[in-house]
Amino acid sequence: MSILIKVGNLVQRRLKKELLRKRTFESGSNPMQTTGALSESLKSKITLGAEFDTLTVEGLHYANKLDDGYITPIEFAAKGQGHGGKSPYILGLQKWLINKKGYDAKLALKTAFAIAKSSYKQKSPNPAVRGWIKNVKDDIDKDVLSFVTNETTIKVQQRINAVLNITIP
């Protein structure tokens, strides 16, 4: 496995861990209100270039809004914004109400918006949940440097060991 893939996996794990931390009460009495879809959407993308290689982690479009402390997906849906009136949160909630509660489509949609609006009224963007990307960025540079140093040292040791252990007939 290439070192860039390993680093990408490390960054993804750190971002997911921070999201999980922000979703629990560790971040205060008003945790981040997300469904887990953002965490599942995080993927590493490696671009090999002539001058240098690039590693980026991509996820759902609202990741930066959460980092900045703007509205969460639930609040976004409760306000009826985004996706041309077809919020994935609302549609998912509607589908769940149809499948699990046996509601018809119209009642499920009405109930989904009521749930989202209720959640929106109860929660406001909490300063404690802001900065999840920044928190990871602050620590990841030293972690990545340490990780790359360790991986490089291991590879060099393996090469030296392979060369030194050659038996000359």
C-alpha positions, 0 to 999 in steps of 0.5 A: 500500500502506498504511503499516500494511501496510508496517509489518506486513511489516517486523515479520514480516520481523524476527521471521522473521529472528530465528527463522532466526538462533535456528535456526542455530548463531549462537545457540550449539552448541544451536540452537532446534529448530523445523520452520519452521512458526512462521516460516511462520505469522506473519501481520500483522493490522490493525484499524482503529479510531475512536480508533487503528489496531492492528497485531498479528502472530499465529503458532502457539500455541507462539511465546511458549513458545519466547520464554520458553525453555520446551520446543520443539515437538519436545520437546512432541511427544516428551513426548506433549503437546498436540493431544489426542495428535495432535501436528502434528510427530509426524503430519507426521513420520509422514506423511513416513516413510510417503511417503519411507521406505515405512513402514506407519502403525504403524511410522511412528508408532512411529519418529516418536516415537522420533525426537522422543524422541531429539531431546528427550534430546539437546537441552534448552532453551538460554538462547541461544535464548530471547527471540526476540520480546523481541530483535525488540521491543527494536529494532523500536520505533526501526525502526518510528519511522524507517520511519514517519518516512521513509514520511511524509516521502516522502508529504508531499514527493510532495504538495508536489511535486504541488501546486507543479508545477501549471501555471496556464493 
